[in-house]
Each structure stands twice: as C-alpha cells, then as structure tokens.
Amino acid sequence: MHRGKTDSGVTRRPAGGEAYRATRLGNGVRVLTESMRGVRSVAVGAWVRQGSALESAEMMGASHLLEHMVFRGTENRSRREIALALESLGGSLNAYTSREHTGYEARVLSDHLPQAAEVISDLVRNPLLAESDLGREKEVVGEEIAAVEDTPDDLVFELHGDRMWGGHPYGYSILGTRDTVGAITREDLAALHRTSYVGTNLVVAAAGCVEHNAFVDLAGEWFGYIEAGREAPAVADPGEVRPGTDRVARDSSQVHIVLGRDTPGHAHDDRYALILLSAALGGGMSSRLFQRVREELALAYSVYAYQSFFARAGVLGIYVGTRPAWAPAALNAVREVCRDVATEGLAPDELARIKEQVKGQLMLALEAPGARLHRLAGFALHGEPFAGLDEVQGMIDAVSGCDIVRVAGEVLDPERLYALCLGPDEPNGMESCL
C-alpha cells in the first residue's frame, strides 16, 4: 500500500507502560506511534521541518502565512469542508508554526483515525494557495500582529527576543511584520511548499488508541508518495548574545520586564538541569521568584520563569509585570534571586523537592494523548532517540547539586542577562531600570 516501507524493528515498551514504534518510509517520512492503554481517542499529526528560524529576514512570517493559507482550501476541500471534516465527527483540527517546524494535528475517536490521517495529508500535500485568498489571509495575519502589539505582555517577548538574539533568526517574529508579510507573493508560498513539504522533512505521528502497523499503512497511503526532496538546512549558529538592559517606552499601566539569556540546545546534557533551574526560579507558587517578588515584597502579580529549547540553542527567561514606580525594585529583586542561585545553587532539600515537582507535572501532563503526541514528534524533529517516561524520570533524578551549581553559574549571572523593560517612561520609574 505504501512505497519503500522500512521498519525500525521491535516495539519498545519501557517500564512506564508506553509502547513506542518507529518506521521510515522510502521517501524519508518518519512514522511514529505511541500506544496508550485505557483511552479510546487518538491524537495524530504531521510536522514539517520549516519555521521562522529557517527564513530570511525578507521572508519573515512566510512559514506562518503558508500554514494559514493551507486552511483556505485544498484540491479536494473548500475551507468550509476542511472545518467540517473532523468537527462533524466530534474531533478537532489545528495547526501552528514555531521557530523550527510547522505542525498540523487532530484529535479524534480511534474509529475516525483513517479520516483524520487523510484530512491532514490533504492539508500537507494539496493546498490550493489561491491568489484570490492571499490578500484576505494577509489581513487575518495582520490582525494577529495587531493583537500582539495591543498586548504588552506578549509584545515584550517579541522585542526581547529580537534584541537579545541580535538579528539571528531565533529572534525573528513567527508572525512576521506587516511589511514582510505584505511583500510575500503566491509564488513565494508555492516555492516554500514545494521545497519544504517533502518526505525527508516530514514526521507523521499518532498517540493514544493506535496500532502501529495499521497506522504505517495509513501513513504510506496518504504520505508515501510525496517527493523525498532535500532535508531542511541546519539553523545557523547564533553565536554570542547581548547582555545589558534596554527600555522601550509604551503607554500602559504596567512595566513589563523580560530577562533572559541563551542556553544550550535541546539535545545538550544540561537539558534537565536547566529545566530544574527554571522550575526552582519561577515554576509555581513555591518558587523563589514568586515567594520573593510577589509574596514578600508585593511588587508584582505575575512573575515566572520559562525555558525553551531549539536545535542550536535555547533560552532561559524570566517575566515580571509591575507598576512603573516599582520597576527598579522588581528588577533588582529578580537579579538578586538569580545571583543567589548562580553563586549557591540549590540546597539538597530544595533540589529534591523541585525534582518531585517537575516529575509530577510531567507525568500528569502526559496522561493526555495530545501531550504524548507532541513529545513523541519532538524526539524525531530534534533527531534524538525516544526516551521512556521512567528513563526521563531517571535523568531528572540523576541531576546533582554540582550540576546545578555549574549550570546556574553559567546562565544566571545577572551581568550576563539581557533585560528589556516595556512601559511608560515616568519620572523615577522605568528610566531607573538602566
């Protein structure tokens, strides 16, 4: 039924109970499944290795615009028929664009998996990209851009990334700008689809109530005849990122502050140490930042830390929103917390507690097929071997206090963090952040 199937071998069933299998089709498409006991639904998706970090500055936003245009119609379905295809079965259909890939995914009852696989393949393979639809969809994307501009606690991340990465594509806006999106032509999108939506760049996966061989047959039927094409190029090395502090004047009630710096990428050995550090800093109400900035000093309502991993690098960041007059005190408090962890690491009891917190959050999240699907596809997209849940818990437990001290010293030195403050330029307020 499908062309050139090459099975990777036997089913892996780690001690945690998940059953994982992988097959590569002859045209390069990776086909992955993870069977989950006790569920009657399945999450299924296709991912293309194409995102904002693989765009030129002039084509910023093209990957996202292409993802939008796909839903305007295919050779087989109108945009309304696309909307009804799975919703009429009680399922859902969605898509998104990230720094390094574009994903199309659905959630359906297991009986409807064949329909979901066919619909997703139709979107990936057969978009019309009609000239008559392009202007309308550019207007829709323009509204997305406007929504970010009207939401300072979103805009501050866009500005921070752009300036911290110093022009590297990791700092590009996924949405693009009005100018770049406005200049993209139908021919640009067709060329991007032709070169990127190819077998060697595709990962097709399903998690939940799914049987691997049957899903491979579906994937071969609907994705096995896509041209193999060429593998997407690697993202350029981002090099050194800038430290320091900037402020951007904005008429708003709060100052929105993001501090961050680059970290190693997704496959690095320090991945789990960084995840634990992020959780200890700002991963909940018991975190250091929440307790210090909100509970003790009452300087903010929202304060948290985050960690993102890409192929060539990552970012550990902190967000806090506060009154303009309190911005210097809030920023200083955040830096003090970072300095304490950078110089002292985490006490043994705190590290043990954070490990249990992270493991618990991970296990609870992964009870849903959709979360399993994203995790499953992520291994293939990053070129990493699959790790079972027990294996992941073991890697978290293996992080030592010495690892934390070493990694914290490298990434949390306040002198190496880049901070951006977005808010009103009031006397004795935001200008004192510098």
KOLGUTOR-629834 format. One record per residue (C-alpha): residue number from 1; residue in three letters; y, z, x. Coordinates in steps of 0.02 Angstrom, whole numbers, padded with zeros to 5 digits. Example, Ala and Ser with C-alpha at 12.3 -4.5 7.8 and 13.67 -1.06 7.14 Angstrom:
// KOLGUTOR-629834
SITE    i   aa       Y       Z       X
SITE    1  ALA  -00225   00390   00615
SITE    2  SER  -00053   00357   00684
//
This chain:
// KOLGUTOR-629834
SITE    i   aa       Y       Z       X
SITE    1  MET   00000   00000   00000
SITE    2  HIS   00118   00032   00144
SITE    3  ARG   00142  -00051   00310
SITE    4  GLY   00081   00019   00475
SITE    5  LYS   00045   00199   00425
SITE    6  THR   00017   00313   00574
SITE    7  ASP  -00037   00490   00530
SITE    8  SER   00009   00631   00647
SITE    9  GLY  -00155   00723   00620
SITE   10  VAL  -00216   00875   00528
SITE   11  THR  -00125   00986   00407
SITE   12  ARG  -00037   01134   00485
SITE   13  ARG  -00049   01291   00380
SITE   14  PRO   00039   01429   00477
SITE   15  ALA   00002   01610   00438
SITE   16  GLY   00153   01616   00322
SITE   17  GLY   00061   01506   00198
SITE   18  GLU   00162   01344   00208
SITE   19  ALA   00065   01181   00233
SITE   20  TYR   00158   01052   00336
SITE   21  ARG   00110   00873   00374
SITE   22  ALA   00199   00726   00453
SITE   23  THR   00165   00539   00457
SITE   24  ARG   00263   00399   00536
SITE   25  LEU   00262   00231   00450
SITE   26  GLY   00250   00072   00552
SITE   27  ASN   00435   00037   00531
SITE   28  GLY   00483   00207   00604
SITE   29  VAL   00513   00305   00443
SITE   30  ARG   00463   00488   00463
SITE   31  VAL   00371   00554   00310
SITE   32  LEU   00358   00744   00295
SITE   33  THR   00287   00862   00165
SITE   34  GLU   00275   01049   00145
SITE   35  SER   00162   01110   00006
SITE   36  MET   00213   01270  -00083
SITE   37  ARG   00092   01370  -00188
SITE   38  GLY   00141   01429  -00361
SITE   39  VAL   00279   01304  -00400
SITE   40  ARG   00274   01159  -00524
SITE   41  SER   00426   01067  -00458
SITE   42  VAL   00461   00964  -00304
SITE   43  ALA   00618   00930  -00202
SITE   44  VAL   00620   00758  -00124
SITE   45  GLY   00747   00669  -00016
SITE   46  ALA   00789   00534   00110
SITE   47  TRP   00905   00560   00258
SITE   48  VAL   00992   00431   00364
SITE   49  ARG   01049   00473   00541
SITE   50  GLN   01228   00423   00505
SITE   51  GLY   01376   00540   00485
SITE   52  SER   01555   00569   00535
SITE   53  ALA   01514   00609   00717
SITE   54  LEU   01445   00433   00738
SITE   55  GLU   01605   00349   00676
SITE   56  SER   01753   00281   00772
SITE   57  ALA   01923   00355   00738
SITE   58  GLU   01972   00196   00646
SITE   59  MET   01818   00206   00534
SITE   60  MET   01833   00391   00495
SITE   61  GLY   01762   00425   00323
SITE   62  ALA   01655   00267   00313
SITE   63  SER   01488   00359   00303
SITE   64  HIS   01551   00466   00160
SITE   65  LEU   01629   00317   00069
SITE   66  LEU   01465   00222   00084
SITE   67  GLU   01372   00370   00009
SITE   68  HIS   01492   00365  -00138
SITE   69  MET   01477   00177  -00160
SITE   70  VAL   01288   00188  -00170
SITE   71  PHE   01305   00277  -00338
SITE   72  ARG   01417   00139  -00407
SITE   73  GLY   01264   00030  -00436
SITE   74  THR   01110  -00048  -00357
SITE   75  GLU   01020  -00212  -00378
SITE   76  ASN   00912  -00126  -00510
SITE   77  ARG   01026   00001  -00595
SITE   78  SER   01203   00020  -00658
SITE   79  ARG   01297   00179  -00615
SITE   80  ARG   01254   00250  -00787
SITE   81  GLU   01071   00207  -00765
SITE   82  ILE   01073   00296  -00597
SITE   83  ALA   01146   00451  -00681
SITE   84  LEU   01016   00447  -00820
SITE   85  ALA   00865   00404  -00713
SITE   86  LEU   00817   00583  -00670
SITE   87  GLU   00931   00687  -00782
SITE   88  SER   00838   00613  -00932
SITE   89  LEU   00680   00692  -00858
SITE   90  GLY   00761   00862  -00834
SITE   91  GLY   00786   00831  -00649
SITE   92  SER   00940   00817  -00538
SITE   93  LEU   01003   00693  -00410
SITE   94  ASN   01131   00724  -00274
SITE   95  ALA   01194   00662  -00106
SITE   96  TYR   01302   00724   00036
SITE   97  THR   01372   00670   00204
SITE   98  SER   01375   00784   00357
SITE   99  ARG   01425   00767   00539
SITE  100  GLU   01264   00682   00591
SITE  101  HIS   01172   00621   00437
SITE  102  THR   01184   00569   00255
SITE  103  GLY   01062   00639   00129
SITE  104  TYR   01001   00583  -00043
SITE  105  GLU   00895   00711  -00136
SITE  106  ALA   00819   00752  -00304
SITE  107  ARG   00732   00898  -00389
SITE  108  VAL   00604   00858  -00524
SITE  109  LEU   00444   00920  -00601
SITE  110  SER   00298   00868  -00493
SITE  111  ASP   00238   00743  -00625
SITE  112  HIS   00400   00648  -00600
SITE  113  LEU   00391   00634  -00411
SITE  114  PRO   00350   00446  -00416
SITE  115  GLN   00507   00412  -00518
SITE  116  ALA   00614   00517  -00402
SITE  117  ALA   00548   00430  -00247
SITE  118  GLU   00583   00260  -00324
SITE  119  VAL   00760   00307  -00377
SITE  120  ILE   00803   00374  -00204
SITE  121  SER   00732   00219  -00121
SITE  122  ASP   00836   00110  -00237
SITE  123  LEU   00993   00201  -00184
SITE  124  VAL   00950   00189   00001
SITE  125  ARG   00889   00010   00001
SITE  126  ASN   00984  -00085  -00132
SITE  127  PRO   01167  -00033  -00155
SITE  128  LEU   01274  -00171  -00228
SITE  129  LEU   01433  -00120  -00135
SITE  130  ALA   01532  -00225  -00258
SITE  131  GLU   01710  -00267  -00208
SITE  132  SER   01766  -00226  -00385
SITE  133  ASP   01705  -00046  -00365
SITE  134  LEU   01779  -00013  -00193
SITE  135  GLY   01958   00019  -00248
SITE  136  ARG   01901   00140  -00382
SITE  137  GLU   01792   00238  -00263
SITE  138  LYS   01931   00248  -00135
SITE  139  GLU   02036   00330  -00269
SITE  140  VAL   01897   00456  -00301
SITE  141  VAL   01886   00497  -00115
SITE  142  GLY   02075   00511  -00112
SITE  143  GLU   02061   00646  -00244
SITE  144  GLU   01934   00738  -00134
SITE  145  ILE   02057   00731   00010
SITE  146  ALA   02196   00793  -00104
SITE  147  ALA   02086   00937  -00162
SITE  148  VAL   02062   00993   00018
SITE  149  GLU   02248   00980   00052
SITE  150  ASP   02283   01088  -00101
SITE  151  THR   02155   01219  -00045
SITE  152  PRO   02218   01304   00112
SITE  153  ASP   02057   01399   00144
SITE  154  ASP   01971   01228   00155
SITE  155  LEU   02111   01139   00246
SITE  156  VAL   02118   01268   00385
SITE  157  PHE   01940   01222   00438
SITE  158  GLU   01985   01038   00445
SITE  159  LEU   02138   01074   00553
SITE  160  HIS   02044   01197   00664
SITE  161  GLY   01901   01075   00697
SITE  162  ASP   02017   00930   00733
SITE  163  ARG   02118   01028   00861
SITE  164  MET   01979   01131   00939
SITE  165  TRP   01869   00980   00975
SITE  166  GLY   02019   00886   01047
SITE  167  GLY   01985   00716   00972
SITE  168  HIS   01795   00719   00986
SITE  169  PRO   01705   00655   00830
SITE  170  TYR   01638   00830   00792
SITE  171  GLY   01816   00866   00738
SITE  172  TYR   01833   00713   00626
SITE  173  SER   01856   00739   00441
SITE  174  ILE   01697   00692   00348
SITE  175  LEU   01807   00629   00206
SITE  176  GLY   01919   00530   00324
SITE  177  THR   02105   00512   00297
SITE  178  ARG   02198   00411   00166
SITE  179  ASP   02242   00282   00299
SITE  180  THR   02068   00262   00372
SITE  181  VAL   01981   00258   00202
SITE  182  GLY   02111   00138   00135
SITE  183  ALA   02078   00016   00277
SITE  184  ILE   01887   00011   00258
SITE  185  THR   01827  -00153   00186
SITE  186  ARG   01673  -00201   00086
SITE  187  GLU   01612  -00295   00241
SITE  188  ASP   01631  -00135   00345
SITE  189  LEU   01519  -00040   00225
SITE  190  ALA   01391  -00180   00216
SITE  191  ALA   01381  -00185   00406
SITE  192  LEU   01363   00004   00415
SITE  193  HIS   01223  -00002   00286
SITE  194  ARG   01136  -00146   00375
SITE  195  THR   01135  -00062   00546
SITE  196  SER   01111   00121   00496
SITE  197  TYR   01000   00123   00341
SITE  198  VAL   00847   00065   00440
SITE  199  GLY   00673   00132   00468
SITE  200  THR   00699   00214   00637
SITE  201  ASN   00847   00311   00565
SITE  202  LEU   00760   00371   00407
SITE  203  VAL   00673   00535   00365
SITE  204  VAL   00588   00548   00195
SITE  205  ALA   00525   00720   00143
SITE  206  ALA   00460   00821  -00003
SITE  207  ALA   00433   01008  -00026
SITE  208  GLY   00352   01103  -00168
SITE  209  CYS   00208   01045  -00277
SITE  210  VAL   00163   00893  -00171
SITE  211  GLU   00007   00818  -00092
SITE  212  HIS   00039   00735   00074
SITE  213  ASN  -00068   00578   00065
SITE  214  ALA  -00008   00537  -00110
SITE  215  PHE   00173   00557  -00053
SITE  216  VAL   00141   00448   00100
SITE  217  ASP   00080   00313  -00019
SITE  218  LEU   00241   00330  -00120
SITE  219  ALA   00348   00325   00037
SITE  220  GLY   00254   00174   00101
SITE  221  GLU   00278   00083  -00064
SITE  222  TRP   00464   00116  -00075
SITE  223  PHE   00520   00135   00106
SITE  224  GLY   00385   00047   00207
SITE  225  TYR   00465  -00125   00202
SITE  226  ILE   00637  -00075   00265
SITE  227  GLU   00677  -00159   00430
SITE  228  ALA   00641  -00046   00579
SITE  229  GLY   00811  -00082   00656
SITE  230  ARG   00883   00015   00802
SITE  231  GLU   00892   00203   00822
SITE  232  ALA   01065   00279   00800
SITE  233  PRO   01155   00313   00964
SITE  234  ALA   01172   00490   01027
SITE  235  VAL   01333   00582   00991
SITE  236  ALA   01447   00587   01143
SITE  237  ASP   01454   00747   01245
SITE  238  PRO   01604   00845   01177
SITE  239  GLY   01645   00921   01346
SITE  240  GLU   01764   01068   01358
SITE  241  VAL   01854   01127   01201
SITE  242  ARG   02026   01205   01198
SITE  243  PRO   02063   01392   01186
SITE  244  GLY   02228   01468   01131
SITE  245  THR   02320   01490   00966
SITE  246  ASP   02415   01370   00855
SITE  247  ARG   02506   01393   00691
SITE  248  VAL   02538   01265   00555
SITE  249  ALA   02674   01301   00427
SITE  250  ARG   02617   01292   00247
SITE  251  ASP   02693   01357   00085
SITE  252  SER   02559   01478   00024
SITE  253  SER   02537   01660  -00022
SITE  254  GLN   02421   01697   00123
SITE  255  VAL   02398   01655   00305
SITE  256  HIS   02226   01578   00331
SITE  257  ILE   02157   01605   00505
SITE  258  VAL   02006   01525   00588
SITE  259  LEU   01949   01573   00762
SITE  260  GLY   01806   01485   00848
SITE  261  ARG   01731   01405   01000
SITE  262  ASP   01592   01287   01046
SITE  263  THR   01413   01347   01068
SITE  264  PRO   01253   01261   01124
SITE  265  GLY   01172   01141   01002
SITE  266  HIS   01030   01151   00877
SITE  267  ALA   00884   01144   01000
SITE  268  HIS   00950   01270   01127
SITE  269  ASP   00852   01427   01169
SITE  270  ASP   01002   01535   01121
SITE  271  ARG   01000   01475   00940
SITE  272  TYR   00930   01635   00867
SITE  273  ALA   01038   01749   00974
SITE  274  LEU   01190   01655   00906
SITE  275  ILE   01129   01673   00727
SITE  276  LEU   01107   01860   00752
SITE  277  LEU   01280   01875   00830
SITE  278  SER   01360   01783   00684
SITE  279  ALA   01272   01898   00561
SITE  280  ALA   01324   02054   00656
SITE  281  LEU   01504   01997   00663
SITE  282  GLY   01529   01939   00485
SITE  283  GLY   01368   01912   00389
SITE  284  GLY   01395   02033   00246
SITE  285  MET   01474   02196   00189
SITE  286  SER   01392   02295   00329
SITE  287  SER   01456   02176   00465
SITE  288  ARG   01580   02232   00597
SITE  289  LEU   01721   02120   00538
SITE  290  PHE   01703   02169   00355
SITE  291  GLN   01698   02353   00396
SITE  292  ARG   01844   02347   00518
SITE  293  VAL   01963   02218   00443
SITE  294  ARG   01933   02248   00258
SITE  295  GLU   01862   02422   00235
SITE  296  GLU   01953   02520   00373
SITE  297  LEU   02116   02425   00392
SITE  298  ALA   02126   02344   00218
SITE  299  LEU   02203   02188   00296
SITE  300  ALA   02103   02058   00201
SITE  301  TYR   01995   02024   00050
SITE  302  SER   01895   01883   00131
SITE  303  VAL   01832   01894   00311
SITE  304  TYR   01670   01820   00377
SITE  305  ALA   01587   01733   00522
SITE  306  TYR   01488   01570   00522
SITE  307  GLN   01378   01471   00641
SITE  308  SER   01347   01283   00635
SITE  309  PHE   01230   01185   00748
SITE  310  PHE   01242   01000   00788
SITE  311  ALA   01140   00894   00909
SITE  312  ARG   01254   00908   01061
SITE  313  ALA   01346   01069   01024
SITE  314  GLY   01384   01197   00890
SITE  315  VAL   01523   01310   00833
SITE  316  LEU   01534   01497   00803
SITE  317  GLY   01685   01538   00697
SITE  318  ILE   01774   01675   00601
SITE  319  TYR   01884   01659   00447
SITE  320  VAL   02008   01786   00380
SITE  321  GLY   02141   01767   00245
SITE  322  THR   02285   01892   00239
SITE  323  ARG   02468   01918   00195
SITE  324  PRO   02593   01836   00313
SITE  325  ALA   02663   02002   00372
SITE  326  TRP   02487   02064   00410
SITE  327  ALA   02428   01910   00504
SITE  328  PRO   02461   01977   00680
SITE  329  ALA   02370   02140   00643
SITE  330  ALA   02223   02048   00563
SITE  331  LEU   02209   01927   00708
SITE  332  ASN   02217   02069   00834
SITE  333  ALA   02082   02165   00739
SITE  334  VAL   01967   02014   00741
SITE  335  ARG   01995   01990   00927
SITE  336  GLU   01959   02174   00959
SITE  337  VAL   01793   02162   00867
SITE  338  CYS   01748   02006   00967
SITE  339  ARG   01797   02091   01129
SITE  340  ASP   01690   02244   01090
SITE  341  VAL   01536   02138   01057
SITE  342  ALA   01571   02024   01206
SITE  343  THR   01578   02172   01326
SITE  344  GLU   01450   02291   01249
SITE  345  GLY   01331   02183   01147
SITE  346  LEU   01243   02269   01002
SITE  347  ALA   01165   02442   01003
SITE  348  PRO   00974   02440   00985
SITE  349  ASP   00976   02508   00808
SITE  350  GLU   01110   02384   00754
SITE  351  LEU   01014   02239   00831
SITE  352  ALA   00855   02294   00742
SITE  353  ARG   00948   02305   00576
SITE  354  ILE   01027   02133   00598
SITE  355  LYS   00858   02057   00637
SITE  356  GLU   00787   02125   00474
SITE  357  GLN   00940   02064   00379
SITE  358  VAL   00926   01887   00448
SITE  359  LYS   00738   01878   00421
SITE  360  GLY   00755   01942   00243
SITE  361  GLN   00893   01820   00199
SITE  362  LEU   00794   01677   00272
SITE  363  MET   00634   01719   00179
SITE  364  LEU   00724   01745   00013
SITE  365  ALA   00818   01580   00029
SITE  366  LEU   00661   01484   00071
SITE  367  GLU   00572   01532  -00089
SITE  368  ALA   00661   01381  -00167
SITE  369  PRO   00590   01205  -00139
SITE  370  GLY   00765   01136  -00108
SITE  371  ALA   00795   01254   00038
SITE  372  ARG   00623   01213   00108
SITE  373  LEU   00664   01028   00095
SITE  374  HIS   00824   01045   00196
SITE  375  ARG   00736   01148   00328
SITE  376  LEU   00591   01025   00336
SITE  377  ALA   00703   00874   00357
SITE  378  GLY   00810   00966   00485
SITE  379  PHE   00669   00978   00611
SITE  380  ALA   00644   00789   00607
SITE  381  LEU   00829   00748   00607
SITE  382  HIS   00854   00855   00762
SITE  383  GLY   00697   00793   00847
SITE  384  GLU   00617   00965   00851
SITE  385  PRO   00438   01021   00815
SITE  386  PHE   00405   01107   00649
SITE  387  ALA   00407   01297   00657
SITE  388  GLY   00318   01401   00525
SITE  389  LEU   00404   01548   00445
SITE  390  ASP   00302   01675   00543
SITE  391  GLU   00345   01581   00702
SITE  392  VAL   00530   01587   00660
SITE  393  GLN   00521   01773   00624
SITE  394  GLY   00438   01794   00793
SITE  395  MET   00578   01701   00881
SITE  396  ILE   00706   01812   00794
SITE  397  ASP   00612   01968   00846
SITE  398  ALA   00600   01903   01025
SITE  399  VAL   00790   01906   01049
SITE  400  SER   00825   02051   01166
SITE  401  GLY   00977   02160   01190
SITE  402  CYS   01003   02075   01357
SITE  403  ASP   01005   01906   01270
SITE  404  ILE   01138   01968   01151
SITE  405  VAL   01247   02036   01292
SITE  406  ARG   01233   01874   01390
SITE  407  VAL   01268   01757   01243
SITE  408  ALA   01406   01868   01171
SITE  409  GLY   01492   01872   01339
SITE  410  GLU   01489   01683   01345
SITE  411  VAL   01551   01643   01170
SITE  412  LEU   01653   01792   01108
SITE  413  ASP   01778   01818   01248
SITE  414  PRO   01943   01819   01149
SITE  415  GLU   02029   01725   01291
SITE  416  ARG   01911   01578   01262
SITE  417  LEU   01926   01572   01073
SITE  418  TYR   02036   01445   00985
SITE  419  ALA   02133   01515   00836
SITE  420  LEU   02229   01418   00705
SITE  421  CYS   02344   01505   00580
SITE  422  LEU   02394   01410   00423
SITE  423  GLY   02526   01486   00311
SITE  424  PRO   02711   01520   00277
SITE  425  ASP   02824   01536   00427
SITE  426  GLU   02902   01704   00383
SITE  427  PRO   03001   01820   00498
SITE  428  ASN   02891   01948   00584
SITE  429  GLY   02742   01860   00508
SITE  430  MET   02643   01709   00564
SITE  431  GLU   02751   01667   00715
SITE  432  SER   02696   01832   00792
SITE  433  CYS   02517   01766   00798
SITE  434  LEU   02562   01664   00951
//
